[in-house]
Amino acid sequence: MPRPIARVLSLLELLQSGGIRTTAELAERLGVDERTVRRYVDHLLDLDVPVESVRGRYGGYRLATGYRMPPLMLSDDEALAVLLGLLAARRAGLTTAMGAATETAAAKIRRVLPKRLSARLEAVSGTLTFTSPPGKAISAESTVLLSISDAVRHRRPIAIRYTAADGRRSERTLYPYGVVAHAGKWYLTAVDLTADDDRTFRLDRITDVRILPGSFEPPAGLDPAKRVLTGLATAPYRHEVTLRVQGTAEEIHAGIPAGVAVVRALSSSPDGTDLEPEHWCLVELRVERLDWLPAVLASLDRPFVIERPDELRVLVVEFAERLADSARGLGGRGDG
């Protein structure tokens, strides 16, 4: 490629990175004088690339806002970052209803890459393995995700059509606070004005979004991820479990995820002895089954007290007896 053309494309790449670039800065980056920079800008204008000239002390050149450049120009590191991002998103199950978009986007990028770089990126994607299993994808409509995200950013109320887990359909008016990706699903945390309550909604169950007039102010210190995890942990299930566990919330959440349990620090132990708040925590869970909890509690390796339900105490005792039998070599013996 002739050097002037290569430099014109390099100028385009610099402008695509955003912001205003001074003539002096561009000249230094391209290794030419300022007069040549202005000539290169004229070349881009001849190609209908909307380069704007900004006057003043901090003036220079920039691309027109919102213009979508036909050529995609990525450095080696940028191309690798994009392809790895697409691969990781697909692996985590974070896709939209247009799930094939990740495949087609990756294919388009590979198609325009130089052979040298394309072969190296193929080597990465072909040899990369993961220690965790693939996430189970539950797709959301891309139009729903984009509309809700826009409403969250600009603090606009929305109206949605929602289908609950039991199949009931409803129309709701919300103040949307945040969009959260968790365990291969997309969630919305919001104030449901229809029910006058804080709610968590699955985006894949939303079929229509309308932006409404007006605006709202979210509460101070809002943490959308924490709100979603708390909502999941307190959803109605068959069993309500309450425990006291010795340890900090961080130590307990290492074994029981925040999306499963709500953990709060206590100021006293089960026998009433005053302790520092981090010594004991109240752990509350709502679960469909209890049979998995004894193994989880054993893996925490921390003192605990079961407040409810009584069925869990029985399961923990039975689990402890099986462990003791196995440790004594009795677990695999038959009666004969």
Disulfide bonds with the S-S distance in Angstrom:
none
